[in-house]
Amino acid sequence: MSFRLQGPSLLLNSYAFTDIFGGCGMFMDITWNCPKTTTAKDVVNWIGIACSQSPGKRLANIVMNFHGDPGQVHIGEASPEIFPGPGKGVWVPATFNDIDTKNVGTFSALRSYTIGTIWFHSCALAGGQVGKRFCRQLALNAQAESWHRRRLRRNGLPS
């Protein structure tokens, strides 16, 4: 099944999702595959570049295709996994650069652009209260659309 989002749209793929099909088979007007070194500041800069190059300095949709946990988007690998092999040493899991409550404020740099909806293709991101607060804060910082803001407007309340 496929569906079409209003454009112009931007897709940012995690390096872990990168494949010959653009990552999970998704394509947008602009699709970028992020390197392992990606940071939250890089994501904001790339969104800004895409917005500034789009007609009217606007993006109708931004889709971020990254792994996630409640209130955290794993965007880059801070240190790689170490797996020496069975019985040959200690396995050390990878650590990741994140977008989380500590750096979500960087998205306020996008306020000079018109951004429609920011979508996350990330497991568990909006889980629990920490996840819901994170999503709301990101949308407010970027002055983007969020499910929460749409619901408030639909009910005649200030967003």
C-alpha positions as CSV (number, residue, x, y, z in Angstrom):
1,M,0.0,0.0,0.0
2,S,1.2,3.5,-0.7
3,F,0.0,7.0,-0.1
4,R,1.0,10.4,-1.2
5,L,1.8,13.3,1.1
6,Q,1.4,16.9,-0.1
7,G,4.7,18.4,-1.2
8,P,7.2,19.7,-1.0
9,S,8.3,17.0,1.5
10,L,11.6,16.0,3.0
11,L,12.6,12.5,4.2
12,L,15.5,12.0,6.5
13,N,16.6,8.3,6.7
14,S,18.8,6.9,9.5
15,Y,22.0,5.4,8.2
16,A,20.6,2.1,9.6
17,F,17.6,2.3,7.2
18,T,19.5,3.2,4.2
19,D,19.0,0.9,1.2
20,I,18.8,1.0,-2.6
21,F,15.1,1.9,-2.2
22,G,15.7,5.1,-0.2
23,G,15.1,3.5,3.2
24,C,12.0,1.4,3.9
25,G,10.8,2.0,0.4
26,M,9.9,5.6,1.1
27,F,10.6,8.5,-1.3
28,M,9.9,12.2,-1.0
29,D,10.6,15.3,-3.1
30,I,13.9,15.5,-1.1
31,T,15.4,12.3,0.4
32,W,18.6,12.4,2.4
33,N,20.3,9.4,4.0
34,C,22.1,10.5,7.1
35,P,25.6,9.5,8.0
36,K,26.4,7.7,11.2
37,T,27.9,10.9,12.6
38,T,24.5,12.8,12.5
39,T,23.7,15.0,15.4
40,A,20.5,16.9,16.4
41,K,22.1,20.1,15.1
42,D,22.8,18.4,11.7
43,V,19.1,17.4,11.4
44,V,18.0,20.9,12.1
45,N,20.6,22.3,9.6
46,W,19.5,19.9,6.9
47,I,15.8,20.7,7.4
48,G,16.7,24.4,7.2
49,I,18.6,23.8,3.9
50,A,15.7,21.9,2.4
51,C,13.2,24.6,3.5
52,S,15.4,27.4,2.1
53,Q,15.6,25.6,-1.3
54,S,11.9,24.9,-1.5
55,P,9.4,27.3,-3.1
56,G,8.1,29.7,-0.5
57,K,10.7,28.5,2.0
58,R,8.2,25.9,3.1
59,L,7.9,22.1,3.5
60,A,4.4,20.6,3.8
61,N,5.8,17.4,5.4
62,I,9.0,16.3,7.0
63,V,9.4,12.6,7.7
64,M,12.2,11.4,10.0
65,N,12.9,7.6,9.6
66,F,14.9,6.8,12.7
67,H,14.9,4.3,15.6
68,G,13.3,5.6,18.8
69,D,12.4,5.1,22.4
70,P,9.9,7.1,24.5
71,G,11.0,10.8,24.2
72,Q,14.2,9.9,22.2
73,V,15.0,9.7,18.5
74,H,18.3,7.8,17.8
75,I,19.8,9.7,14.9
76,G,23.4,8.8,14.7
77,E,25.9,6.4,16.2
78,A,28.1,8.0,18.9
79,S,30.1,4.8,19.3
80,P,29.9,1.6,17.3
81,E,28.9,-1.8,18.7
82,I,31.8,-4.0,19.6
83,F,31.3,-7.7,19.1
84,P,34.5,-9.5,19.4
85,G,32.9,-12.9,18.7
86,P,31.6,-15.6,20.9
87,G,33.9,-16.3,23.9
88,K,36.4,-13.7,22.7
89,G,35.6,-10.7,24.9
90,V,32.8,-8.4,26.1
91,W,30.1,-7.2,23.8
92,V,29.6,-3.5,24.0
93,P,26.3,-2.1,22.5
94,A,26.4,0.9,20.3
95,T,25.5,4.3,21.7
96,F,23.6,6.8,19.7
97,N,23.3,10.6,19.2
98,D,19.8,11.5,20.1
99,I,17.2,14.1,19.7
100,D,15.6,14.3,23.1
101,T,14.4,16.8,25.7
102,K,18.0,18.0,26.3
103,N,18.4,19.3,22.7
104,V,14.9,19.6,21.3
105,G,15.3,23.4,21.6
106,T,17.6,23.4,18.6
107,F,14.4,23.0,16.4
108,S,13.5,26.6,17.3
109,A,16.1,27.6,14.6
110,L,13.4,26.5,12.1
111,R,10.9,29.2,13.1
112,S,11.7,31.4,10.1
113,Y,10.4,28.7,7.8
114,T,6.9,27.4,7.2
115,I,6.7,23.7,8.2
116,G,3.6,21.7,8.0
117,T,3.7,18.4,9.8
118,I,6.8,16.6,11.2
119,W,6.2,12.9,11.0
120,F,8.4,10.3,12.8
121,H,8.7,6.7,11.7
122,S,10.3,5.7,15.0
123,C,9.2,3.0,17.4
124,A,7.8,4.0,20.8
125,L,8.8,7.7,20.4
126,A,5.5,9.1,21.7
127,G,5.2,6.5,24.4
128,G,4.3,7.6,27.9
129,Q,4.2,11.2,29.2
130,V,7.8,11.8,28.3
131,G,7.2,10.9,24.7
132,K,4.1,13.0,24.4
133,R,5.9,16.0,26.0
134,F,8.8,15.6,23.6
135,C,6.7,15.5,20.5
136,R,4.7,18.5,21.6
137,Q,7.8,20.5,22.5
138,L,9.5,19.7,19.1
139,A,6.4,20.9,17.2
140,L,6.2,24.0,19.3
141,N,9.9,24.8,18.9
142,A,9.8,24.4,15.1
143,Q,6.3,26.0,14.9
144,A,5.2,22.9,13.0
145,E,1.9,21.1,13.0
146,S,1.4,18.4,15.6
147,W,-1.5,16.1,16.3
148,H,-2.0,17.8,19.6
149,R,-2.2,21.3,18.0
150,R,-4.6,20.1,15.3
151,R,-6.9,18.6,18.0
152,L,-6.9,21.8,20.0
153,R,-7.8,23.9,16.9
154,R,-10.5,21.4,15.9
155,N,-12.0,21.8,19.3
156,G,-11.9,25.6,19.1
157,L,-9.1,26.0,21.7
158,P,-5.9,28.1,21.3
159,S,-2.9,26.0,20.1
